[in-house]
Amino acid sequence: MAAPKKIRIQYYRSIITTPTKQRLVVKGLGFTHLNQIVEREDNESIRGMIKAIPHLVRVLEN
């Protein structure tokens, strides 16, 4: 069985002055500090979260 695909995401813009829903999405992705890079499973739910906050995160090439 193949390992699930992964996606690397970088949190590069601050959540200061952002709406509460966007803050919760950033927290839900697992970010705790600025310029942090996390690796998550590449699925529709994670892609939807990224789509909700494209101005705060970057998708990095693997």
KOLDRENKE-846831 format. One record per residue: y, x negated, z of N, C-alpha, C, O, CB in turn; residue in one letter; residue number from 1. Coordinates in steps of 0.1 Angstrom, whole numbers, plus 5000, padded with zeros to 4 digits. Atoms other than C-alpha are relative to their C-alpha. Glycine has a CB too. Example, Ala and Ser with C-alpha at 12.3 -4.5 7.8 and 13.67 -1.06 7.14 Angstrom:
BEGIN
((4988 4991 5000) (4955 4877 5078) (5012 4991 5000) (5012 4981 5007) (5000 5010 5012) "a" 1)
((4989 5009 5000) (4989 4863 5071) (5011 5008 5008) (5022 5003 5009) (5005 4996 4986) "s" 2)
! end
This chain:
BEGIN
((4988 4992 5000) (5000 5000 5000) (5012 4991 5000) (5013 4982 5008) (5000 5009 5012) "m" 1)
((4988 5008 5001) (5034 4986 4990) (5010 5003 5011) (5010 5014 5017) (5007 5003 4987) "a" 2)
((4990 4999 4989) (5061 4980 5016) (5011 5009 4994) (5015 5008 4983) (5005 4987 5005) "a" 3)
((4989 4992 5005) (5090 5005 5014) (5012 4991 4996) (5014 4981 5002) (5004 5010 5011) "p" 4)
((4988 5008 5004) (5121 4993 4996) (5010 5000 5011) (5012 5010 5018) (5006 5006 4987) "k" 5)
((4990 5001 4990) (5149 4981 5017) (5014 4999 4993) (5015 4995 4982) (4998 4987 5009) "k" 6)
((4986 5000 5005) (5187 4983 5013) (5008 4993 5010) (5007 4996 5022) (5006 5014 4996) "i" 7)
((4992 5007 4990) (5212 4959 5029) (5014 5006 4999) (5020 5007 4988) (5000 4984 4997) "r" 8)
((4987 4993 4999) (5245 4975 5040) (5009 4991 5009) (5005 4987 5020) (4999 5014 5005) "i" 9)
((4990 5007 4992) (5276 4957 5053) (5011 5010 5004) (5017 5017 4996) (5006 4988 4993) "q" 10)
((4989 4992 4994) (5302 4975 5076) (5012 4991 4999) (5013 4981 5007) (4996 5005 5014) "y" 11)
((4989 5010 5001) (5335 4959 5065) (5014 5006 5002) (5024 4999 5002) (4999 4995 4986) "y" 12)
((4987 4994 4997) (5363 4984 5072) (4999 5008 5013) (4989 5014 5016) (5005 5010 4989) "r" 13)
((5000 4994 4987) (5373 4997 5106) (5000 5016 5000) (5005 5022 4991) (5012 4995 5008) "s" 14)
((5000 4986 4999) (5367 5033 5118) (5012 5006 5007) (5013 5018 5010) (4987 5005 5007) "i" 15)
((4987 4995 4993) (5401 5035 5135) (5007 5009 4990) (5008 5007 4978) (5009 4988 5003) "i" 16)
((4994 4989 5007) (5418 5067 5123) (4991 5007 4991) (4996 5015 4983) (5012 4994 4992) "t" 17)
((5009 4992 5008) (5387 5080 5106) (4996 5013 5008) (4996 5013 5020) (4988 4992 4996) "t" 18)
((5005 4988 4994) (5374 5115 5113) (4987 4998 5008) (4980 4988 5005) (4998 5012 4990) "p" 19)
((5012 5001 4991) (5347 5120 5140) (4987 5000 4992) (4978 4992 4995) (5000 5011 5010) "t" 20)
((5013 4999 5008) (5320 5129 5114) (4997 4986 4993) (4986 4982 4993) (5001 5010 4989) "k" 21)
((5002 5013 5006) (5326 5095 5096) (4996 4990 5011) (4988 4981 5008) (5012 4996 4993) "q" 22)
((5003 5009 4989) (5324 5077 5130) (4985 5001 5003) (4978 4991 5006) (5009 5002 5012) "r" 23)
((5014 4997 4996) (5290 5094 5137) (4991 4994 4989) (4980 4990 4992) (4998 5014 5001) "l" 24)
((5008 5006 5011) (5277 5083 5102) (4999 4985 5002) (4988 4979 5000) (5006 5004 4987) "v" 25)
((5001 5014 4998) (5286 5047 5109) (4991 4996 5012) (4983 4987 5010) (5015 4994 5003) "v" 26)
((5009 5003 4988) (5269 5048 5143) (4986 5004 4996) (4976 4997 5001) (5004 5009 5012) "k" 27)
((5013 4996 5004) (5239 5066 5127) (4993 4989 4991) (4981 4988 4992) (5001 5013 4993) "g" 28)
((5005 5011 5008) (5235 5037 5103) (4996 4988 5008) (4989 4979 5004) (5009 4996 4989) "l" 29)
((5003 5011 4991) (5232 5014 5133) (5010 4989 5001) (5007 4979 5007) (4987 4994 4995) "g" 30)
((4989 5011 4999) (5265 4995 5131) (5006 5000 5014) (5009 5011 5019) (5010 5002 4989) "f" 31)
((4993 5002 4987) (5280 4982 5163) (5012 4992 5000) (5021 4993 5009) (4990 4994 5010) "t" 32)
((4988 5008 5001) (5306 4958 5151) (5004 4997 4986) (4995 4998 4977) (4999 4987 5008) "h" 33)
((4995 5002 5013) (5327 4950 5121) (4993 4988 4993) (4989 4978 5000) (5015 4997 5000) "l" 34)
((5007 5010 5008) (5312 4928 5093) (4985 4998 5003) (4980 4988 4999) (5007 4987 5002) "n" 35)
((5014 5001 4997) (5277 4935 5105) (4992 5004 4988) (4997 5013 4980) (4997 5009 5012) "q" 36)
((5009 4997 5011) (5249 4936 5080) (4987 5006 5006) (4981 4999 5014) (4998 4988 4990) "i" 37)
((5013 4995 4996) (5219 4959 5085) (4991 5003 4988) (4996 5004 4977) (5003 5013 5008) "v" 38)
((5009 4997 5011) (5188 4965 5065) (4993 5013 5004) (4987 5014 5014) (4989 4988 4998) "e" 39)
((5006 4987 4998) (5175 5000 5062) (4991 5004 4989) (4992 4998 4978) (5011 5011 5001) "r" 40)
((5009 4995 5010) (5148 5018 5043) (5008 5007 4989) (5017 5015 4992) (4989 5009 5006) "e" 41)
((4992 4994 5011) (5161 5028 5008) (4994 5014 4997) (4984 5015 4990) (4999 4991 4988) "d" 42)
((5004 4987 5003) (5157 5066 5008) (5012 5009 4999) (5023 5005 5000) (4991 5005 5012) "n" 43)
((4989 4991 5003) (5177 5097 5001) (5010 5002 5011) (5022 5004 5009) (4994 5013 4995) "e" 44)
((4991 4998 4989) (5190 5102 5036) (5010 4989 5003) (5021 4991 5006) (4991 5003 5012) "s" 45)
((4991 5011 4998) (5204 5067 5039) (5010 4999 4989) (5022 4997 4991) (4991 4987 5000) "i" 46)
((4991 5000 5011) (5219 5069 5004) (5011 5011 5002) (5022 5009 4999) (4992 5003 4987) "r" 47)
((4990 4989 4997) (5236 5102 5015) (5010 4996 5010) (5022 4999 5009) (4993 5012 5004) "g" 48)
((4991 5004 4989) (5250 5086 5046) (5010 4989 4994) (5022 4990 4997) (4992 4993 5011) "m" 49)
((4991 5010 5007) (5264 5057 5024) (5010 5007 4992) (5022 5003 4991) (4992 4990 4992) "i" 50)
((4991 4992 5009) (5279 5082 5000) (5011 5007 5008) (5022 5010 5002) (4992 5010 4992) "k" 51)
((4990 4993 4991) (5297 5099 5029) (5011 4990 5004) (5022 4995 5007) (4994 5006 5012) "a" 52)
((4991 5010 4996) (5315 5066 5038) (5001 4988 4991) (5000 4977 4996) (4997 4996 5014) "i" 53)
((5000 5011 5009) (5318 5045 5007) (5012 4990 5002) (5012 4979 4998) (5000 5004 4985) "p" 54)
((4988 5008 4997) (5353 5033 5018) (4998 4991 5012) (5007 4982 5015) (5012 5009 5001) "h" 55)
((5002 5008 4988) (5338 5017 5050) (4989 4990 4999) (4988 4981 5007) (4998 5009 5011) "l" 56)
((5012 5008 5001) (5306 5001 5038) (4998 4994 4986) (5004 5000 4977) (4988 5007 5005) "v" 57)
((5003 5006 5013) (5293 4979 5010) (4985 4999 4999) (4978 4996 5009) (5006 4986 4998) "r" 58)
((5014 5002 5003) (5258 4978 4995) (4998 4987 4994) (5004 4984 4984) (4994 5012 4991) "v" 59)
((5002 5014 5004) (5247 4942 4992) (4988 4999 4991) (4978 5006 4993) (4999 4991 5012) "l" 60)
((5011 5002 5009) (5224 4929 4965) (4989 4993 5008) (4992 4985 5017) (5004 4991 4988) "e" 61)
((5011 5007 4993) (5189 4918 4978) (4997 4987 4994) (4988 4981 4999) (4988 5009 5000) "n" 62)
! end
